């Protein structure tokens, strides 16, 4: 079975946005964003994904990547 990889760190680096700045814009704690950034989560709310995409001016496909095993 494949897996979904979060590429939040890459998109944040491309946009030159810090974890603190993204946290303020999205309204999600640094701890939770850090877990997302490091791929330590198993789910994400669509409302959170929408807020992240708005803050980073990106599409969900820029953050989420499907990888086959």
Backbone as numpy.savetxt, mean C-alpha at the origin, in Angstrom:
# Nx Ny Nz CAx CAy CAz Cx Cy Cz
-0.52 -22.53 -5.59 -1.36 -21.35 -5.59 -0.47 -20.11 -5.59
-0.86 -19.13 -6.35 -0.11 -17.87 -6.41 -0.33 -17.03 -5.17
0.25 -15.86 -5.19 0.09 -14.95 -4.06 0.04 -13.51 -4.54
-0.53 -12.66 -3.70 -0.59 -11.23 -3.97 0.54 -10.56 -3.20
1.33 -9.78 -3.89 2.45 -9.06 -3.30 2.09 -7.57 -3.25
2.31 -6.96 -2.10 2.08 -5.52 -1.96 3.34 -4.77 -2.36
3.20 -3.82 -3.25 4.32 -3.01 -3.73 4.20 -1.57 -3.24
3.62 -1.40 -2.06 3.43 -0.07 -1.50 4.75 0.66 -1.34
5.79 -0.04 -0.90 7.09 0.60 -0.70 7.63 1.18 -2.00
7.46 0.47 -3.10 7.95 0.95 -4.40 7.20 2.20 -4.86
5.87 2.18 -4.71 5.07 3.33 -5.14 5.37 4.54 -4.25
5.53 4.32 -2.96 5.88 5.42 -2.05 7.23 6.02 -2.44
8.18 5.18 -2.77 9.52 5.67 -3.16 9.43 6.47 -4.46
8.64 5.97 -5.42 8.47 6.68 -6.69 7.86 8.07 -6.48
6.95 8.16 -5.49 6.27 9.43 -5.22 7.02 10.28 -4.18
8.13 9.72 -3.67 8.94 10.40 -2.63 8.08 10.78 -1.42
7.25 9.82 -0.99 6.36 10.06 0.14 6.78 9.17 1.31
6.88 9.79 2.47 7.27 9.05 3.67 6.08 8.32 4.26
6.37 7.38 5.13 5.32 6.64 5.83 4.47 7.58 6.67
5.11 8.53 7.34 4.37 9.50 8.16 3.43 10.36 7.32
3.91 10.82 6.18 3.09 11.65 5.31 1.89 10.86 4.77
2.14 9.63 4.34 1.05 8.80 3.83 0.05 8.49 4.94
0.54 8.23 6.12 -0.32 7.95 7.27 -1.27 9.12 7.54
-0.75 10.33 7.50 -1.57 11.52 7.73 -2.62 11.69 6.64
-2.24 11.46 5.38 -3.17 11.65 4.27 -4.26 10.58 4.23
-3.91 9.37 4.61 -4.83 8.23 4.50 -5.65 8.03 5.77
-5.11 8.43 6.91 -5.82 8.22 8.17 -5.65 6.81 8.71
-4.53 6.19 8.38 -4.19 4.85 8.87 -2.90 4.98 9.67
-2.81 4.25 10.76 -1.65 4.38 11.65 -0.36 3.97 10.94
0.74 4.52 11.41 2.07 4.16 10.88 2.31 2.66 11.00
1.87 2.08 12.12 2.10 0.66 12.35 1.40 -0.17 11.28
0.14 0.14 11.00 -0.59 -0.62 9.99 -0.02 -0.40 8.59
0.36 0.83 8.27 0.97 1.09 6.97 2.32 0.38 6.84
3.06 0.34 7.92 4.34 -0.35 7.91 4.14 -1.84 7.64
3.11 -2.43 8.23 2.81 -3.84 7.98 2.44 -4.05 6.52
1.68 -3.12 5.95 1.33 -3.21 4.53 2.58 -3.10 3.68
3.41 -2.13 4.01 4.63 -1.87 3.25 5.55 -3.09 3.25
5.57 -3.82 4.36 6.44 -4.98 4.50 5.75 -6.30 4.15
4.50 -6.22 3.68 3.79 -7.42 3.26 3.36 -8.31 4.39
3.15 -7.77 5.57 2.80 -8.56 6.75 1.30 -8.56 7.03
0.48 -8.34 6.00 -0.97 -8.36 6.18 -1.58 -9.41 5.27
-2.79 -9.85 5.61 -3.46 -10.85 4.78 -4.71 -10.28 4.12
-5.08 -9.06 4.46 -6.27 -8.44 3.88 -6.12 -6.92 3.93
-6.87 -6.26 3.04 -6.90 -4.80 3.05 -8.32 -4.38 2.68
-8.84 -3.41 3.39 -10.17 -2.90 3.10 -10.12 -2.07 1.81
-11.20 -2.18 1.04 -11.27 -1.37 -0.18 -11.20 0.11 0.15
-11.81 0.53 1.24 -11.78 1.96 1.59 -10.34 2.42 1.87
-9.53 1.55 2.47 -8.13 1.87 2.72 -7.37 1.91 1.40
-7.63 0.96 0.53 -6.98 0.93 -0.77 -7.32 2.17 -1.59
-8.58 2.59 -1.54 -9.00 3.80 -2.25 -8.24 5.02 -1.70
-8.17 5.14 -0.38 -7.48 6.27 0.24 -5.99 6.29 -0.13
-5.36 5.13 -0.15 -3.95 5.04 -0.52 -3.76 5.45 -1.99
-4.64 4.94 -2.85 -4.54 5.29 -4.28 -4.75 6.78 -4.51
-5.67 7.38 -3.77 -5.89 8.83 -3.90 -4.67 9.60 -3.42
-4.10 9.19 -2.28 -2.95 9.90 -1.72 -1.71 9.76 -2.60
-1.55 8.60 -3.23 -0.36 8.35 -4.06 -0.61 8.58 -5.55
-1.84 8.97 -5.89 -2.21 9.20 -7.28 -1.81 7.99 -8.15
-2.35 6.82 -7.77 -2.02 5.60 -8.48 -3.25 4.72 -8.62
-3.10 3.60 -9.29 -4.14 2.61 -9.46 -3.87 1.43 -8.52
-4.90 0.66 -8.15 -4.66 -0.51 -7.29 -3.61 -1.46 -7.87
-3.58 -1.60 -9.19 -2.60 -2.46 -9.83 -1.17 -2.00 -9.67
-0.97 -0.73 -9.31 0.37 -0.23 -9.03 0.87 -0.73 -7.68
-0.06 -1.06 -6.80 0.28 -1.47 -5.43 0.21 -2.98 -5.26
-0.74 -3.62 -5.95 -0.95 -5.06 -5.81 -0.41 -5.79 -7.05
0.31 -6.88 -6.80 0.86 -7.67 -7.89 0.59 -9.14 -7.63
0.09 -9.85 -8.62 -0.15 -11.30 -8.51 1.07 -12.03 -9.03
1.57 -12.99 -8.23 2.73 -13.77 -8.60 2.36 -15.26 -8.54
2.58 -15.96 -9.65 2.33 -17.41 -9.69 3.47 -18.14 -9.00
3.13 -19.24 -8.39 4.18 -20.09 -7.78 4.79 -21.00 -8.81
